[in-house]
Amino acid sequence: MAAQRVAFLASLLLMLPRFGEACVSKSIDVTVPSREIQKDQVISKVDLECCRKGTLQISTTDPDFAVKRDGSLYAKHVLRINRQRNFDIELQDSVTSMPCTIHVRVVFQLNPQVLSRQHVRARRAAILRRQKRRWRPLPFSITENDSGPFPKFIQTINSEYQQNYTIVYHLSGEGVDTSPKGIFRIDSKTGRIYLLQPVDREEYAKFDMTVMALTIEGFSREDPLPLHVKVNDLNDNAPKFTKTEYSANVAEGSAIGTIFLKLEANDRDEPNTPRTSLRYKILLQQPGSKYGRLFSVDDLTGEIKTKSDKLDREERDTYTLTVEVRDMEGTSGGLFSKATVVVHVTDANDNPPTFEKAQYTVTVNETVSDIMILRMPVVDKDLANTNASRSVFTITKGNDDGNFKIIADPKTNDGLLYVVKPLDAETTPQIPLEITVGNEIPLTGSSATRQIASVIVKVLDMDEGPEFVPAVKQLWTNENVAKGKLLGSYTARDPESKSSDGIRYRELTDPADWVTIDAKTGAIKTTAALDRESEFVKNNKYNVTVLAIQDGVPPRTGTGTVVINLNDVNDNVPIITNNHLYICENGNRQFVNVSAEDLDATPNSAPFTFVLSDSPPEIQRNWLISEKMGTYAFVRPVNTLPVGYYEVPIVIQDQQHQGKEDILKIMICNCPNNENCAGKLASRSAVLGGMGILVMLLAALLLLCLLLAAVALYCGGDQKKKPSLYPETPYHQSLIVSNEEGGGQQDKNLDALGIPLTLKDNMVISQHYDNQEAGMGHGALSTFSHTGMKGTSGGGMVPGNELVNINERGVYRETNVNTMYSQTDMANANLTTFESNTLSRRNSHNLMDVLRSRVEQVYEEEEEQQELGIPIDYQQEYPIEGAESVNGSVGRYSDVRENLGLEHLNNFEPRFDTLVSMNR
């Protein structure tokens, strides 16, 4: 074994000159006898003397394993090995900065018992085994921010074939021909690799490149060599806080060690190295405190906590801390940065509210209520308008009757003491109160208790009105008692003299007007029957308010309440609530549910007794009662009954056997939906029977007879003979002197008018209604057509074949008459003939309707003009003596249209010029 070790070391010494700038790569196999490796369990020992000239920096690529300075390889925590684990041990000498790597393979031996002891010893002895040398060099590294000079040699690549061939080396990859370019280059002849410029590890942590060894002919004698260059970190980045200024809150009086903020900082240097091992500390606290430092920081976690429990917001509510974070585990050579922490001390309820005065005295009239009688100022040093400063008042003594209440003024925080019920100076002339004050939340950090103040309330005696004792009088009686029954008495007395003398009484409220009270004695008697079931009775109680009046200047009054409790009397019988019922012949429910109710109270009401009447006898043969449940029962047919309507007499009695017979109206039908007779009932109600149709016909005939009678009375009454429209004498061209000014007779009752019209030779009378009358907006025009006239006159003609009939819906035209007749012709016609053919009022309804509507329209227009303040511009009418004019009215009421000819006006004598001008 010793000989082998000597031989290995000799061969190693022979190979070292050939590597020049790099340490020899080593590989070791470590066999563990169990899959479970315990924490801190040493599994092998590694020779670390490779390239050692100074202090070695030791690291592993597997975080589960670590190496001690003496070479002991151990597990950092409990772990399990399934088959094997491969990792590297990286060494770097502090003097030469030359890296060295040891490849480790941890293998679990499945059955170590079957192996020979010699074989086991041989494998354990082979801790350091030299591998066959390949042209692959060990991974190497460079240091970031190298100061040069550049180019700087960092490694040599040699191929075994360079002894026999001329080898040309090519380098490619990151830092050469891919971004970032221009970092490395290789001497193609010697294989020496150079660094061309400084590299920042925080920007590029490693470089992956490939080396090719080619002959001058271009043949590759070696496989492409992957080359990995690691950039070693320097402490060139100071740690930085995540914020330049922090803000935190901590409650005053907090216990020592209360954490209220955690600082955080980042360092861009390589993690898990001393260069990123940070430490925190507080450099300065402003302002200072008589208790010294009030805050501390955990140097590893950065948690800021209280160092004292003497924080007092009322003394100081803000502190400013200057904090520092430093790398290199906080040593003086580490880099650092600073930040500011503003600590706000929040309020806690550590100051109790206090009264400005400990004792108060106040006076109040005995008759007042719902008024404030005292304001009690308080002082609280805690933050205003918070639950730690808002006051809460409590009356702890003296308010047994609930005469007082106290609340806090939301603006001033003072206590406001109120009287809520009138006081009695005769009973309690002076009332001592005890009031305490606190806050909405309990006190913290203080041993103080709630402060107490005393209040003496002096009650002033007032001249009060009479008072009833008791304020509410209870009386009991049966309902329906006789009128005039004495129910009791209710009297009041003077509060000072305790006497009832000189006090009168009357009812103030008596909703049903059931009682009366004697004005002198206060005796209460009934004036009507008291009904417990009345709407004025609630819960068997009837309330009456009594007014007491005591003479004086001014008179004084008092009120009291009488509650009359009514005992029930069996004055109501059960009644059926649903007597229209049905049974579906094809349904599942072959019975009806009969419900009843009784307004009386127990024992004068339910449970009820349901009995079928024995008259007629077939009732009990066809029907029976089942399922009696107190307020309802089921009635069902004994056998299947035909579809139809049935009336079933039933007697329902209360517990006192008071009741009456009632009729159940039951319909048995074939239900459309197998559930109810709704559809059947609806169809039944929608169809009229023969009697219904007969009644409707008789009613229509009666109405028609009444209408005919009304028409007969309206049109067939006695009529006085009216003077004819046209006189018997020739036309008089003279003006009649009138001694009356103003309007003439305005007869709205057009029924009294008689209009003479000629019915000569089949004359057809029509009424032409036109809304185009000039100057009037609307108008009515009466025209006449005669089928037998010869010739026509010049002006104002209306075609005879365009007659107008008026009905209730408006105007429509008829075109079956071919004769035209003018007003001139009518004026020149034989007057005797016109008069002899005068139409009676009974044959001129259409004409009457036109005239009536026209007059009503004119009146409406006048009223509208008067309301709008428009002057009425028309000629006044004057009564006419003597013969009637054939030209009709001379005013704006004329029904003759402007387009009807007025040529006959030219035939009058000069003395009628005034009249003619008025008609034009």
Disulfide bonds with the S-S distance in Angstrom:
Cys23-Cys51 1.31
Cys584-Cys671 1.82
Cys669-Cys677 1.61
